[in-house]
Amino acid sequence: MLTFPKIDPVALQIGPLAVHWYGLTYLAAFGLFMFLAHRRLRHEPFASVEGSGEWSGKDVEDMLFLGVLGVVLGGRLGYCLFYKPEFYLANPLQILFVWQGGMSFHGGMLGVIASQYWFARSRGKPFWQVMDFVAPCVPLGLAAGRVGNFINGELWGRFSDPALPWGMVFPQSGSPLPRHPSQVYQFLLEGVLLFIILWLYARKERKPAQVSAVFLVGYGVMRFIAEYFREPDAHLGVLAFNMTMGQWLCVPMILGGVLLWVWAETRSPDQPARPLPSAPRRRSHAK
């Protein structure tokens, strides 16, 4: 049985300025995306058009900027909508208090999808080509976020067998009994393992939307499994069919991923992914 190591959540303090470990894990996630996305430009079909004006390093920077906005806005709104709708409807200004915590992966994913749709439309690129480009670059960023959860001693697991060698006591939970270090499980499943699967799968050119479909199914299944070891949200507990809110949110991900892969597989080969029409530019009236 292990005891959670007491880690100061502040990595660096300079006067009134405090740099938190959790913020650094977000920076690590964005840095990993940049590194992997540039490597992704060497994969087909992107390698064939890199430098031709269709795909470039500038696209990676723009996708990251829009993706960060999608993660933050979508993650916060998703948490308010999925996990505490009554509270935030009664206290709408509290939605802006992001420093108090509360982010949802599923909301962040929807925010990223919306941001990448905007990117695809503004650049006249096929939407599924954009999403297939992004998908393999995401899991290691998710892994970095789970490192932040562990350092903060939050999102701990359910009670474990006392004989489990890696069972861990989280003093923050208010219980002296060992728990599953579910943050580590999610780091390994949703982060490392999903990255390996997606990166290897995406190295070969696939039909449009199939890489995205594998991401949806892979994350949904691995998060669904991890939720059996993660302590349910105290204000929600276990819901219908003995499933947590996280598991219920994974169900449409898995079903949607399966349907998307089948649709992509049965799509006629003479129906290539079409670029979205570029967003119209406003004409300047300055003379």
C-alpha positions in Angstrom: 0.0 0.0 0.0 1.3 3.4 -1.0 0.6 6.9 0.3 0.1 9.8 -2.1 3.2 11.9 -2.0 2.6 15.4 -0.8 3.3 17.6 -3.9 3.1 21.3 -3.8 0.7 22.2 -6.7 2.8 25.4 -7.2 5.9 24.5 -9.2 7.4 28.0 -9.1 6.6 31.1 -7.0 8.1 34.5 -7.9 6.6 37.1 -5.7 2.8 37.2 -6.4 3.3 35.1 -9.5 2.6 31.4 -9.0 3.2 28.8 -11.7 1.2 25.7 -11.1 2.1 22.2 -12.2 -1.3 21.8 -13.7 -0.7 24.8 -16.0 2.7 23.3 -17.0 1.0 20.0 -18.0 -1.3 22.0 -20.3 1.7 23.6 -21.8 3.3 20.2 -22.2 0.1 19.0 -23.9 0.2 21.8 -26.4 4.0 21.3 -27.0 3.4 17.6 -27.7 0.7 18.4 -30.2 3.0 20.8 -32.1 5.8 18.2 -32.2 3.5 15.3 -33.3 1.6 17.4 -35.8 4.8 18.3 -37.5 5.7 14.7 -37.6 2.2 13.9 -38.9 2.9 16.1 -42.0 5.2 13.2 -43.1 2.3 10.8 -43.3 0.1 10.3 -46.2 -1.9 12.0 -47.6 -0.4 15.1 -46.0 3.2 14.4 -47.1 2.1 14.4 -50.8 0.8 18.0 -50.5 3.1 19.5 -47.9 4.8 22.6 -49.4 2.2 22.8 -52.1 0.2 25.3 -50.2 -2.4 22.7 -49.1 -0.7 21.6 -45.8 2.1 23.4 -44.0 3.5 24.2 -40.5 1.4 27.3 -40.4 -1.7 25.1 -40.5 -0.4 23.3 -37.4 -0.1 26.6 -35.5 -3.5 27.7 -36.5 -5.1 24.4 -35.6 -3.4 24.5 -32.2 -4.6 28.0 -31.5 -8.2 27.2 -32.4 -8.0 23.9 -30.6 -6.9 25.6 -27.4 -9.9 27.9 -27.5 -12.1 24.8 -28.2 -10.7 22.9 -25.3 -11.0 25.7 -22.8 -14.5 27.0 -23.8 -15.9 23.6 -24.6 -14.4 21.9 -21.6 -15.8 24.5 -19.2 -19.3 24.7 -20.8 -19.4 20.9 -21.0 -18.7 20.6 -17.3 -21.4 23.1 -16.4 -23.9 21.4 -18.7 -23.1 17.7 -18.1 -22.2 17.7 -14.4 -23.8 20.6 -12.6 -26.5 22.1 -14.8 -28.9 23.1 -12.0 -26.1 24.9 -10.1 -24.9 26.9 -13.1 -28.4 27.7 -14.3 -29.0 29.3 -10.9 -25.5 30.9 -10.8 -24.6 31.7 -14.4 -21.8 34.0 -13.5 -20.0 31.1 -11.9 -19.4 29.7 -15.3 -16.7 32.3 -15.7 -14.9 31.2 -12.5 -12.6 28.7 -14.3 -9.9 29.0 -11.6 -12.3 27.2 -9.2 -11.9 24.1 -11.4 -14.3 22.1 -13.4 -13.5 20.9 -17.0 -15.1 18.1 -19.0 -13.2 16.1 -21.6 -16.4 15.4 -23.6 -17.2 19.1 -23.7 -13.6 19.9 -24.7 -13.8 17.4 -27.5 -17.0 19.0 -28.8 -15.2 22.4 -28.6 -12.3 21.0 -30.6 -14.6 19.6 -33.2 -16.3 23.0 -33.6 -13.0 24.8 -33.8 -11.6 22.4 -36.4 -14.8 22.7 -38.4 -14.2 26.4 -38.5 -10.5 25.8 -39.5 -11.5 23.4 -42.3 -14.1 25.8 -43.6 -11.9 28.9 -43.5 -9.1 27.0 -45.4 -11.3 25.1 -47.8 -10.1 21.8 -46.5 -12.0 18.5 -46.2 -13.4 18.4 -42.6 -12.6 14.7 -42.1 -9.1 15.1 -43.4 -8.5 17.8 -40.8 -10.0 15.6 -38.0 -7.9 12.6 -39.2 -4.8 14.8 -39.0 -5.5 15.9 -35.5 -6.7 12.7 -33.9 -3.3 10.9 -33.4 -1.8 14.0 -32.0 -4.3 14.3 -29.1 -3.8 11.3 -26.7 -0.4 12.2 -25.3 -1.8 15.6 -24.5 -4.6 13.9 -22.6 -1.8 11.8 -20.8 -0.2 15.1 -19.7 -3.5 16.3 -18.2 -3.7 13.1 -16.2 -0.3 13.8 -14.8 -1.6 17.1 -13.6 -4.6 15.4 -12.0 -2.2 13.1 -10.1 0.0 15.9 -8.9 -3.0 17.8 -7.6 -4.2 14.7 -5.9 -7.7 14.9 -7.5 -10.0 12.5 -9.4 -8.7 9.6 -7.2 -10.0 6.1 -7.6 -12.4 3.9 -5.8 -11.4 1.8 -2.8 -9.0 -1.0 -3.8 -8.1 -4.4 -2.2 -5.7 -3.6 0.6 -3.4 -6.3 -0.8 -3.1 -4.4 -4.2 0.6 -3.4 -4.3 -0.1 -0.1 -6.0 -3.2 0.8 -4.0 -2.7 4.3 -2.7 -4.0 6.3 0.2 -5.1 9.8 -0.9 -5.3 12.0 2.2 -7.4 14.5 0.3 -10.2 12.0 0.1 -10.6 12.0 3.8 -10.2 8.2 4.1 -7.2 6.2 5.3 -8.1 3.3 3.0 -6.2 2.6 -0.2 -7.7 3.5 -3.5 -6.9 2.8 -7.2 -4.6 5.5 -8.6 -7.1 6.0 -11.4 -5.2 9.0 -12.8 -2.4 6.6 -13.6 -4.8 4.1 -15.2 -6.2 6.9 -17.4 -2.7 8.1 -18.2 -1.8 4.7 -19.5 -5.1 3.8 -21.3 -6.4 7.0 -22.7 -3.0 8.5 -23.2 -0.1 6.1 -23.9 -2.0 3.1 -25.2 -4.4 5.1 -27.3 -1.6 7.1 -28.8 0.3 3.9 -29.8 -2.8 2.4 -31.5 -3.7 5.6 -33.3 -0.2 6.5 -34.4 0.4 3.1 -35.9 -3.0 3.0 -37.5 -2.7 6.5 -39.0 0.8 5.9 -40.5 -0.8 4.2 -43.5 -3.3 6.3 -45.5 -6.9 5.4 -44.5 -10.2 6.3 -45.9 -11.5 9.7 -44.8 -13.0 9.7 -41.2 -11.6 6.3 -40.3 -8.8 7.6 -38.1 -11.3 9.8 -36.3 -13.6 6.9 -35.9 -10.8 4.8 -34.3 -10.1 7.7 -31.9 -13.8 7.9 -30.8 -14.1 4.2 -30.3 -10.7 3.8 -28.6 -11.1 6.7 -26.2 -14.7 5.8 -25.4 -13.8 2.1 -24.6 -10.7 3.0 -22.5 -12.5 5.8 -20.6 -15.5 3.5 -20.0 -13.1 0.9 -18.5 -11.2 3.4 -16.4 -14.5 4.7 -14.9 -14.9 1.4 -13.1 -11.8 2.3 -11.0 -12.5 6.0 -10.7 -14.5 7.5 -7.8 -17.8 8.8 -9.2 -18.5 12.5 -8.8 -19.8 13.0 -5.3 -22.9 15.1 -6.3 -23.8 12.5 -9.0 -22.8 9.1 -7.8 -23.6 6.1 -9.9 -26.4 6.6 -12.3 -28.8 4.2 -14.2 -27.5 0.7 -14.9 -24.7 1.2 -12.4 -22.9 3.5 -14.8 -21.2 6.9 -14.1 -21.8 10.1 -16.0 -18.4 9.6 -17.7 -19.5 6.2 -18.9 -22.8 7.5 -20.2 -21.0 10.2 -22.1 -18.7 7.5 -23.7 -21.6 5.5 -25.0 -22.5 7.9 -27.9 -18.8 8.2 -28.6 -18.4 4.5 -29.1 -21.6 4.1 -31.1 -20.8 7.2 -33.2 -17.3 5.9 -33.8 -18.5 2.5 -35.0 -21.1 4.0 -37.3 -18.5 6.5 -38.6 -16.0 3.8 -39.5 -18.6 1.7 -41.2 -19.8 4.8 -43.2 -16.3 5.5 -44.2 -15.6 1.9 -45.2 -18.7 1.6 -47.3 -18.4 5.0 -48.9 -18.0 4.8 -52.7 -14.4 5.2 -53.7 -15.5 7.8 -56.3 -16.8 10.0 -53.5 -13.6 11.6 -52.2 -13.8 13.9 -49.2 -14.8 17.3 -50.5 -13.3 20.5 -49.2 -15.6 22.7 -47.3 -16.4 26.0 -49.1 -14.2 28.7 -47.7 -15.8 31.2 -45.4 -16.7 34.4 -47.4 -14.4 37.3 -46.7 -15.8 40.6 -45.9 -15.0 43.3 -48.4 -13.4 46.4 -47.0 -15.2 49.6 -47.6 -12.1 51.7 -46.9 -11.0 53.8 -49.9 
